[in-house]
Amino acid sequence: MVGEETTSLRKRPSRSGDNFEEKEDERKPSEESLGISSNGRIDIKQLMAKKLRLTAEAEELKPFFMKEVGSHFDDFVNNLIEKSTSLDSGGCAITSFSVLEGDKNHRAKDLRAPPEHGKIFVVRRSLLDELFEVDHIRTIYHMFIALLILFILSTLVVDYIDEGRLVLEFNLMSYAFGKFPIAMWTWWTMFLSTLSIPYFLFQHWARGYSRSSHPVVHCLIHGFLFMVFLIGVLGLGPTYVALAYTLPPASRSIVILEQIRFIMKAYSFVRENVPRVLNSAKEKSKIVPVPTVNQYLYFLFAPTLIYRDNYPRTPTVRWGYVAMQFLQVFGCLFYMYYIFERLCTPLFRNIKQEPFSARVLVLCVFNSILPGVLMLFLMFFAFLHCWLNAFAEMLCFGDRMFYRDWWNSTSYSNYYRTWNVVVHDWLYYYAYKDFLWFFTKRFKWAAMLAVFAVSAVVHEYALAVCLNFFYPVLFVLFMFFGMAFNFIVNDSRKRPFWNVMVWTSLFAGNGVILCFYSQEWYARQHCPLKNPTFLDYIRPRSWTCRYVF
């Protein structure tokens, strides 16, 4: 066919011999590229060789392309957000403290920027939702499901061998979630008080501020009442219920974590709206900017700790997606149950039979690394992805960046920023930024130290109340080692080696936490004291358990 077409072309009259020669020259490269031999036939072997060569070149270029895309995508999105912010603010991108940068007097407290110029909310999906569309990433998800199936089968087989029957009991889980109705009544009390008292106090203060003859006294009275609510009602009340009714660990966790969440929500609501009222009074406006009850109620359930009157919304609710997220949450709970049942309980149940020594401690830490890492992944996936995405979908909440690619971190400072974006935003805007605004920007190290101290104290408080003993292992790891790594392994570390170091330290740290707290828990179960004093609650029992039986 190719030879006949060439013959017919030669029979056609041409306007000039030069044009004919140019066409022949143009045809030669195309024939060579197709692997056409001199007799006009296509050489299949040559064509396949070129195809394989092109495929090899594409494979060589693929990792460079993916690396470039990964490194520039975040910069592109951040620049786009900054440009959109600058357009909204009249061509000048204003953040919470950009007003203060142009003024040498950093203590000018009346220059606080409006709250809408803090965190920018945009419609975006969670990172794992995007990654799960890639078959290679979704296969890792399938591996975890297969591992769960093996844990279930292992438990059933071992129980059948030991008991001679299938033991379908969940004693550990039923114990952990015991006295659940008390936890729910406590939650309803916290929710209704957080919904009513902060809103009423703020509304009364805002509407009476401009008319008050003593505005400073007016502010001090309402501020004092708000602090009494945070410390007395939300602070001491749930803690007393958890201790007085001896709630089990999981029920205590619900009460204490919701207590912390409501405190952070109430503070954010007041912190973001007070500057608006002050600016309105300064401008002598007749309209007092008080949010509606519906806006505050939406914020209490929204998966964010930064208050806004309005958030970007999605058009519809995908109820199938919501059901899938809750199903995965329950799957993760059973996953953690089987990890405790198969990997942790056999390790710690006979703790009083071996004396406490360095050998026992080292073996315990290394044996705890695997279950500790698995529980780290499960808690991240269950709460930061599934639970928050389920509520975001039900509320049509558009901004679902609850975490970032923390697994790619080559520094601890980046890990702290990307692991839990929801809590990091609250600490960044209300602890770190406000500290710098109040004490000037020359004390960045002190601001960072204050943020670490607040975070470490709150984490240790939650663990102490939930486990019913004080054993500051997490506080030491977080406050000392975590802060040291934050300065040593900083953002200047970009090589893959540092990602390996971050992962290694995370694995070791989770092993230490699981080992120490589990040892202490089982020691207090196996070696109880008849009349414990206050010092017995803060003195490690695992160090002396062998002497008390």
Phi, psi and omega per residue, in radians:
M1 nan -0.701 3.138
V2 -1.230 -0.649 3.135
G3 -1.155 -0.699 3.129
E4 -1.142 -0.661 -3.136
E5 -1.168 -0.617 3.123
T6 -1.191 -0.701 3.123
T7 -1.112 -0.706 -3.138
S8 -1.176 -0.576 3.105
L9 -1.189 -0.610 -3.136
R10 -1.216 -0.464 -3.125
K11 -1.360 -0.276 -3.130
R12 -1.292 2.476 3.092
P13 -1.260 2.407 3.103
S14 -1.981 2.656 -3.125
R15 -1.253 -0.547 3.130
S16 -2.711 2.631 3.109
G17 -1.139 -0.523 -3.136
D18 -1.131 -0.733 3.127
N19 -1.095 -0.661 3.137
F20 -1.135 -0.710 3.129
E21 -1.186 -0.623 3.114
E22 -1.141 -0.687 3.124
K23 -1.163 -0.670 3.112
E24 -1.120 -0.675 3.123
D25 -1.158 -0.619 3.134
E26 -1.214 -0.561 -3.101
R27 -1.328 -0.511 -3.067
K28 -1.076 -0.802 3.119
P29 -1.089 -0.694 -3.118
S30 -1.150 -0.656 3.116
E31 -1.175 -0.693 3.133
E32 -1.174 -0.657 -3.133
S33 -1.185 -0.501 3.109
L34 -1.495 -0.122 -3.122
G35 1.342 0.626 -3.132
I36 -1.498 2.188 -3.131
S37 -1.355 3.111 -3.093
S38 -1.163 -0.493 3.135
N39 -1.514 0.102 3.057
G40 1.611 0.015 -3.137
R41 -1.649 2.608 -3.130
I42 -1.468 2.206 3.104
D43 -1.450 1.865 -3.062
I44 -1.153 -0.695 -3.120
K45 -1.094 -0.740 -3.141
Q46 -1.174 -0.659 3.128
L47 -1.151 -0.716 3.114
M48 -1.176 -0.632 3.105
A49 -1.103 -0.737 3.118
K50 -1.176 -0.633 3.112
K51 -1.119 -0.742 3.097
L52 -1.136 -0.639 3.117
R53 -1.160 -0.698 3.097
L54 -1.156 -0.679 3.109
T55 -1.106 -0.724 3.116
A56 -1.114 -0.713 3.113
E57 -1.125 -0.685 3.115
A58 -1.126 -0.697 3.112
E59 -1.133 -0.614 3.102
E60 -1.195 -0.608 -3.109
L61 -1.405 -0.356 -3.039
K62 -1.036 -0.884 -3.112
P63 -1.104 -0.630 3.100
F64 -1.139 -0.682 3.130
F65 -1.141 -0.801 -3.132
M66 -1.138 -0.628 3.118
K67 -1.156 -0.732 3.120
E68 -1.141 -0.734 3.127
V69 -1.099 -0.780 -3.124
G70 -1.120 -0.641 -3.079
S71 -1.367 -0.478 -3.061
H72 -1.783 -0.231 -3.067
F73 -1.166 -0.812 -3.140
D74 -1.090 -0.720 3.102
D75 -1.081 -0.687 3.133
F76 -1.108 -0.780 -3.122
V77 -1.159 -0.744 3.136
N78 -1.110 -0.734 3.095
N79 -1.113 -0.654 3.123
L80 -1.135 -0.723 3.114
I81 -1.135 -0.715 3.124
E82 -1.108 -0.688 3.114
K83 -1.152 -0.710 3.114
S84 -1.142 -0.629 3.091
T85 -1.141 -0.704 3.141
S86 -1.154 -0.593 3.083
L87 -1.179 -0.698 -3.141
D88 -1.166 -0.517 -3.082
S89 -1.774 0.461 3.057
G90 1.294 0.586 3.084
G91 1.546 0.062 3.131
C92 -2.269 1.985 -3.113
A93 -1.277 1.941 -3.100
I94 -1.873 2.196 2.995
T95 -1.870 -3.073 -3.063
S96 -1.101 -0.336 -3.062
F97 -2.309 0.143 3.120
S98 -1.201 -0.440 3.084
V99 -1.138 -0.616 -3.088
L100 -1.334 -0.351 -3.068
E101 -1.176 -0.553 -3.124
G102 -1.441 -0.081 -3.111
D103 -1.994 2.281 -3.131
K104 -1.261 -0.436 3.118
N105 -1.497 1.607 -3.076
H106 -1.285 -0.148 -3.104
R107 -1.644 0.201 3.096
A108 -1.328 1.549 -2.965
K109 -1.275 -0.232 -3.139
D110 -1.452 0.065 -3.135
L111 -1.762 0.330 3.140
R112 -1.107 2.285 -3.111
A113 -1.246 2.688 3.105
P114 -1.039 2.709 -3.054
P115 -1.172 -0.469 -3.101
E116 -1.208 -0.147 3.107
H117 -1.719 0.295 3.048
G118 -1.562 -2.002 3.124
K119 -1.207 2.384 3.117
I120 -1.732 2.136 3.102
F121 -1.719 2.256 3.103
V122 -2.357 2.780 3.100
V123 -1.312 2.082 3.111
R124 -2.769 2.605 -3.120
R125 -1.489 2.826 3.021
S126 -1.226 2.626 -3.019
L127 -1.120 -0.693 -3.124
L128 -1.176 -0.560 3.069
D129 -1.072 -0.644 3.103
E130 -1.306 -0.709 -3.106
L131 -1.208 -0.557 -3.133
F132 -1.195 -0.198 3.035
E133 -1.334 -0.234 3.063
V134 -1.581 2.202 -3.059
D135 -1.034 -0.655 -3.121
H136 -1.101 -0.695 -3.139
I137 -1.286 -0.696 -3.137
R138 -1.127 -0.477 3.088
T139 -1.092 -0.612 3.081
I140 -1.092 -0.691 3.054
Y141 -1.060 -0.717 3.112
H142 -1.145 -0.585 3.102
M143 -1.101 -0.709 3.119
F144 -1.156 -0.644 3.075
I145 -1.119 -0.744 3.103
A146 -1.080 -0.672 3.107
L147 -1.144 -0.646 3.072
L148 -1.087 -0.751 3.108
I149 -1.046 -0.725 3.123
L150 -1.157 -0.659 3.081
F151 -1.087 -0.749 3.132
I152 -1.109 -0.816 3.136
L153 -1.095 -0.706 3.129
S154 -1.075 -0.776 3.133
T155 -1.107 -0.771 -3.134
L156 -1.126 -0.738 -3.123
V157 -1.164 -0.781 3.142
V158 -1.114 -0.738 3.108
D159 -1.111 -0.664 3.140
Y160 -1.177 -0.674 3.117
I161 -1.194 -0.729 -3.098
D162 -1.335 -0.716 -3.034
E163 -1.780 -0.281 -3.089
G164 1.380 0.181 3.125
R165 -2.723 2.916 3.087
L166 -1.406 2.112 3.140
V167 -1.740 1.688 -3.125
L168 -1.687 1.021 3.128
E169 -2.061 2.583 -3.139
F170 -2.156 1.146 -3.060
N171 -1.098 -0.726 -3.111
L172 -1.117 -0.762 -3.118
M173 -1.226 -0.718 3.120
S174 -1.130 -0.598 3.066
Y175 -1.206 -0.777 -3.076
A176 -1.083 -0.626 -3.131
F177 -1.758 0.434 3.098
G178 -1.172 2.746 -3.106
K179 0.952 0.666 -3.106
F180 -1.085 -0.671 3.102
P181 -1.016 -0.640 3.112
I182 -1.112 -0.715 3.106
A183 -1.095 -0.671 -3.140
M184 -1.215 -0.708 3.081
W185 -1.112 -0.666 3.083
T186 -1.126 -0.691 3.119
W187 -1.111 -0.766 3.132
W188 -1.081 -0.671 3.102
T189 -1.124 -0.775 3.103
M190 -1.092 -0.755 -3.091
F191 -1.124 -0.840 -3.101
L192 -1.157 -0.652 3.110
S193 -1.210 -0.673 3.096
T194 -1.197 -0.580 3.116
L195 -1.236 -0.614 -3.003
S196 -1.691 -0.892 -2.959
I197 -1.191 -0.910 3.124
P198 -1.062 -0.684 -3.139
Y199 -1.145 -0.771 3.141
F200 -1.121 -0.778 3.132
L201 -1.080 -0.761 -3.130
F202 -1.164 -0.744 3.141
Q203 -1.088 -0.767 3.126
H204 -1.138 -0.701 3.122
W205 -1.186 -0.762 -3.067
A206 -1.132 -0.734 -3.092
R207 -1.363 -0.331 3.123
G208 -1.795 -0.081 -3.058
Y209 -1.170 -0.866 -3.073
S210 -1.227 -0.430 -3.114
R211 -1.606 -0.183 -3.080
S212 -1.296 2.422 3.093
S213 -1.407 -0.304 3.096
H214 -2.239 1.354 -3.053
P215 -1.092 -0.571 -3.137
V216 -1.155 -0.800 3.103
V217 -1.114 -0.687 3.101
H218 -1.036 -0.749 3.127
C219 -1.201 -0.721 -3.104
L220 -1.125 -0.705 -3.131
I221 -1.115 -0.854 -3.112
H222 -1.211 -0.612 3.076
G223 -1.139 -0.687 3.104
F224 -1.131 -0.747 3.120
L225 -1.121 -0.642 3.117
F226 -1.168 -0.704 3.111
M227 -1.190 -0.620 3.062
V228 -1.086 -0.692 3.108
F229 -1.124 -0.811 -3.105
L230 -1.114 -0.774 -3.063
I231 -1.438 -0.804 -3.045
G232 -1.390 -0.906 -3.046
V233 -1.383 -1.013 -3.105
L234 -1.392 -0.467 -3.077
G235 -1.452 -1.048 -3.043
L236 -1.476 -0.550 -3.066
G237 -1.038 -1.041 3.128
P238 -1.072 -0.610 3.113
T239 -1.124 -0.714 3.106
Y240 -1.106 -0.742 3.131
V241 -1.083 -0.785 -3.110
A242 -1.081 -0.661 -3.107
L243 -1.471 -0.725 -3.068
A244 -1.211 -0.655 -3.136
Y245 -1.613 0.090 3.115
T246 0.788 0.989 3.123
L247 -1.160 2.492 3.060
P248 -1.145 2.947 -2.990
P249 -0.999 -0.833 -3.089
A250 -1.164 -0.729 3.097
S251 -1.128 -0.671 3.064
R252 -1.113 -0.683 -3.136
S253 -1.074 -0.701 3.103
I254 -1.057 -0.816 -3.096
V255 -1.151 -0.820 -3.032
I256 -1.258 -0.750 3.137
L257 -1.156 -0.663 3.067
E258 -1.212 -0.595 3.042
Q259 -1.020 -0.838 3.137
I260 -1.121 -0.706 -3.138
R261 -1.114 -0.757 -3.137
F262 -1.161 -0.645 3.091
I263 -1.103 -0.784 3.140
M264 -1.160 -0.653 3.118
K265 -1.152 -0.828 -3.120
A266 -1.089 -0.722 3.126
Y267 -1.115 -0.750 -3.141
S268 -1.091 -0.711 3.130
F269 -1.041 -0.816 -3.131
V270 -1.232 -0.760 -3.093
R271 -1.083 -0.634 -3.100
E272 -1.423 -0.457 -3.036
N273 -1.701 -0.410 3.134
V274 -1.066 -0.814 3.103
P275 -1.032 -0.557 3.117
R276 -1.161 -0.710 3.110
V277 -1.179 -0.712 3.123
L278 -1.111 -0.722 3.093
N279 -1.166 -0.653 3.104
S280 -1.131 -0.715 3.103
A281 -1.203 -0.618 3.117
K282 -1.149 -0.649 3.108
E283 -1.470 -0.003 3.136
K284 0.994 0.731 3.106
S285 -1.396 2.525 3.126
K286 -1.395 -0.300 -3.119
I287 -1.662 2.141 3.096
V288 -1.616 2.077 -3.070
P289 -1.339 1.395 3.103
V290 -1.832 2.115 3.126
P291 -1.090 2.751 3.097
T292 -1.376 2.867 3.111
V293 -1.110 -0.652 -3.140
N294 -1.111 -0.659 3.108
Q295 -1.151 -0.725 3.117
Y296 -1.201 -0.691 3.120
L297 -1.121 -0.728 3.093
Y298 -1.064 -0.708 -3.126
F299 -1.128 -0.623 -3.124
L300 -1.114 -0.495 3.128
F301 -1.762 -0.264 -3.100
A302 -1.173 2.504 -3.119
P303 -1.381 1.018 3.066
T304 -2.669 2.713 3.101
L305 -1.909 0.134 3.122
I306 -1.902 2.084 -3.073
Y307 -1.370 2.423 2.943
R308 -2.478 2.618 3.061
D309 -1.108 -0.659 -3.125
N310 -2.436 2.561 3.106
Y311 -2.140 2.694 3.018
P312 -1.071 2.377 -3.033
R313 -2.090 2.682 3.005
T314 -1.627 2.669 -3.002
P315 -1.243 -0.616 -3.034
T316 -2.345 2.940 3.070
V317 -1.893 2.185 3.076
R318 -1.651 1.664 -3.048
W319 -1.175 -0.522 3.045
G320 -1.104 -0.676 3.079
Y321 -1.125 -0.731 3.123
V322 -1.074 -0.815 3.140
A323 -1.069 -0.675 -3.139
M324 -1.146 -0.677 3.142
Q325 -1.154 -0.778 3.112
F326 -1.155 -0.635 3.087
L327 -1.084 -0.689 3.112
Q328 -1.210 -0.566 3.071
V329 -1.092 -0.837 3.118
F330 -1.135 -0.622 3.067
G331 -1.079 -0.685 3.115
C332 -1.183 -0.620 3.091
L333 -1.092 -0.789 3.098
F334 -1.174 -0.580 3.081
Y335 -1.045 -0.838 -3.141
M336 -1.149 -0.591 3.083
Y337 -1.066 -0.806 -3.114
Y338 -1.214 -0.527 3.063
I339 -1.143 -0.787 3.080
F340 -1.088 -0.743 -3.051
E341 -1.167 -0.699 -3.034
R342 -1.675 -0.512 -3.014
L343 -1.952 -0.524 -3.030
C344 -1.746 -0.839 -3.090
T345 -1.004 -0.808 3.094
P346 -1.099 -0.413 -3.093
L347 -1.377 -0.575 -2.994
F348 -1.981 -0.148 -3.009
R349 -1.185 -0.463 -3.110
N350 -1.896 0.697 -3.024
I351 -1.168 -0.577 -3.069
K352 -1.354 -0.129 -3.141
Q353 -1.458 -0.237 3.111
E354 -2.092 2.338 3.116
P355 -1.202 2.589 3.137
F356 -1.218 2.156 -3.127
S357 -2.645 2.978 3.126
A358 -1.133 -0.622 3.129
R359 -1.105 -0.831 3.134
V360 -1.073 -0.696 -3.113
L361 -1.166 -0.791 -3.125
V362 -1.124 -0.777 3.107
L363 -1.089 -0.670 3.122
C364 -1.111 -0.750 -3.125
V365 -1.095 -0.823 -3.099
F366 -1.224 -0.567 3.068
N367 -1.278 -0.312 -3.126
S368 -1.608 -0.148 -3.066
I369 -1.123 -0.829 -3.106
L370 -1.084 -0.942 3.096
P371 -1.105 -0.567 3.108
G372 -1.124 -0.746 3.124
V373 -1.179 -0.730 3.112
L374 -1.055 -0.723 3.129
M375 -1.233 -0.552 3.030
L376 -1.052 -0.850 3.117
F377 -1.084 -0.738 -3.085
L378 -1.185 -0.736 3.118
M379 -1.141 -0.695 3.070
F380 -1.073 -0.862 -3.078
F381 -1.188 -0.714 -3.076
A382 -1.198 -0.784 -3.043
F383 -1.615 -1.013 -3.019
L384 -1.212 -0.412 3.110
H385 -1.837 -1.094 -2.983
C386 -1.236 -0.925 -3.050
W387 -1.108 -0.844 -3.115
L388 -1.196 -0.643 3.103
N389 -1.198 -0.589 3.095
A390 -1.096 -0.817 3.122
F391 -1.218 -0.629 3.089
A392 -1.082 -0.701 3.135
E393 -1.196 -0.734 3.138
M394 -1.140 -0.571 -3.125
L395 -1.666 0.073 -3.087
C396 0.986 0.553 3.135
F397 -1.310 2.121 -2.954
G398 -1.420 -0.671 -3.045
D399 -1.476 1.862 -3.056
R400 -2.022 0.564 3.050
M401 -1.508 1.306 3.134
F402 -1.436 -0.255 3.113
Y403 -2.744 2.909 3.057
R404 -2.193 -2.904 -3.059
D405 -1.378 1.172 -3.112
W406 -1.129 -0.421 -3.121
W407 -1.223 -0.266 3.080
N408 -1.647 0.106 -3.038
S409 -1.139 2.338 3.022
T410 -1.874 0.086 3.107
S411 -2.578 2.688 3.134
Y412 -1.279 -0.522 3.080
S413 -1.095 -0.692 3.080
N414 -1.220 -0.633 3.103
Y415 -1.093 -0.760 3.136
Y416 -1.125 -0.560 -3.139
R417 -1.335 -0.477 -2.972
T418 -1.897 -0.287 -3.080
W419 -1.160 -0.891 -3.123
N420 -2.345 1.570 -3.068
V421 -1.164 -0.556 -3.100
V422 -1.080 -0.896 3.135
V423 -1.283 -0.630 3.133
H424 -1.057 -0.706 3.128
D425 -1.062 -0.748 3.135
W426 -1.101 -0.817 3.131
L427 -1.138 -0.631 -3.092
Y428 -1.209 -0.823 -3.045
Y429 -1.433 -0.593 -3.011
Y430 -1.818 -0.310 3.096
A431 -1.898 -1.035 -3.069
Y432 -1.203 -0.924 -3.099
K433 -1.139 -0.763 -3.137
D434 -1.172 -0.581 3.064
F435 -1.093 -0.796 3.121
L436 -1.141 -0.641 3.127
W437 -1.145 -0.608 -3.078
F438 -1.469 -0.676 -3.048
F439 -1.879 0.247 -3.113
T440 1.273 2.802 -3.026
K441 -1.391 0.019 3.134
R442 -1.357 -0.187 -3.069
F443 -1.946 0.856 3.131
K444 -1.131 -0.644 3.131
W445 -1.125 -0.662 3.116
A446 -1.202 -0.647 3.097
A447 -1.121 -0.746 3.118
M448 -1.135 -0.705 3.102
L449 -1.105 -0.687 3.129
A450 -1.136 -0.707 3.128
V451 -1.128 -0.771 3.108
F452 -1.074 -0.721 -3.123
A453 -1.130 -0.785 3.130
V454 -1.070 -0.818 -3.113
S455 -1.120 -0.756 -3.130
A456 -1.139 -0.729 -3.140
V457 -1.136 -0.749 -3.127
V458 -1.160 -0.739 3.096
H459 -1.063 -0.785 -3.117
E460 -1.217 -0.602 3.072
Y461 -1.072 -0.796 -3.139
A462 -1.076 -0.774 3.139
L463 -1.171 -0.700 -3.108
A464 -1.110 -0.748 -3.133
V465 -1.276 -0.723 -3.104
C466 -1.168 -0.624 -3.116
L467 -1.674 -0.164 3.082
N468 1.187 0.506 2.982
F469 -2.755 2.721 -3.121
F470 -1.836 2.031 -3.122
Y471 -2.523 1.535 -2.880
P472 -1.312 0.880 3.088
V473 -1.220 -0.823 3.139
L474 -1.102 -0.666 3.127
F475 -1.081 -0.767 3.130
V476 -1.134 -0.795 3.130
L477 -1.095 -0.726 -3.064
F478 -1.321 -0.810 -3.001
M479 -1.352 -0.591 -3.054
F480 -1.801 -1.078 -3.111
F481 -1.188 -0.749 -3.136
G482 -1.094 -0.745 3.137
M483 -1.232 -0.643 3.094
A484 -1.120 -0.777 3.102
F485 -1.113 -0.530 3.137
N486 -1.099 -0.573 3.123
F487 -1.569 -0.614 -3.099
I488 -1.342 -0.943 3.114
V489 -1.623 1.341 -3.030
N490 -1.693 -2.971 -3.039
D491 -1.206 -0.204 3.102
S492 -1.293 -0.237 3.120
R493 -1.479 1.993 -3.069
K494 -2.118 -0.210 -3.049
R495 -1.313 2.678 3.136
P496 -1.004 -0.463 3.128
F497 -0.987 -0.646 -3.100
W498 -1.292 -0.479 3.018
N499 -1.149 -0.674 3.065
V500 -1.097 -0.720 -3.141
M501 -1.148 -0.699 3.103
V502 -1.082 -0.800 3.133
W503 -1.120 -0.721 3.136
T504 -1.062 -0.800 3.138
S505 -1.193 -0.613 3.074
L506 -1.115 -0.783 3.110
F507 -1.049 -0.845 -3.124
A508 -1.113 -0.742 -3.138
G509 -1.085 -0.749 3.110
N510 -1.168 -0.596 3.050
G511 -1.122 -0.732 3.109
V512 -1.097 -0.795 -3.114
I513 -1.090 -0.854 -3.123
L514 -1.116 -0.716 -3.120
C515 -1.124 -0.910 -3.037
F516 -1.155 -0.819 -3.089
Y517 -1.236 -0.607 3.099
S518 -1.206 -0.734 3.074
Q519 -1.011 -0.783 -3.122
E520 -1.163 -0.686 -3.140
W521 -1.089 -0.884 -3.106
Y522 -1.214 -0.528 3.082
A523 -1.137 -0.695 3.125
R524 -1.262 -0.447 3.073
Q525 -1.339 -0.693 -3.065
H526 -1.532 -0.395 -3.096
C527 -2.200 1.131 -3.122
P528 -1.277 2.695 3.085
L529 -1.809 2.505 -3.079
K530 -1.243 -0.836 -3.121
N531 -2.232 1.346 -3.087
P532 -1.228 2.453 3.047
T533 -1.701 -3.137 3.138
F534 -1.109 -0.655 3.128
L535 -1.126 -0.488 3.127
D536 -1.207 -0.418 3.105
Y537 -1.346 -0.404 -3.118
I538 -1.891 -0.126 3.099
R539 -1.576 2.232 -3.114
P540 -1.051 2.157 3.132
R541 -1.422 -0.461 -3.096
S542 -1.167 -0.325 -3.141
W543 -1.354 -0.438 -3.042
T544 -2.200 0.244 -3.041
C545 -1.066 -0.558 -3.054
R546 -1.190 -0.293 -3.114
Y547 -1.626 -0.124 -2.978
V548 -2.045 1.015 3.019
F549 -2.724 nan nan
